[in-house]
């Protein structure tokens, strides 16, 4: 455990930041799971696209706040968009 006043403060700050980052990462995981659920369970392309529209700002916000690197967030958004678009294409070709 830290003994100096400044080290104690840094420890407090790191705990707060860790909790904030954990909260933001959890939000991202939740919105990604909603997209996956919309693709797996639902037959509606609109629900998957709506889930993607709500997920993109959450992922970008997590990157801005420092929970993810900006390229990691961009990669996540790109992969999710590709997944939803492929789902839409498969539903379109099946109909």
Buried (B, 14 or more C-beta within 10 A) or exposed (E): EEEEEEEEEEEEEEEEEEEEBEEBEEBBEEBBEBBBEBBEEEEEBEBBBBBBEEBBEBBBBBBEEEBBEEEBBBEBBEEBBEBBBEBBEEBEEEE
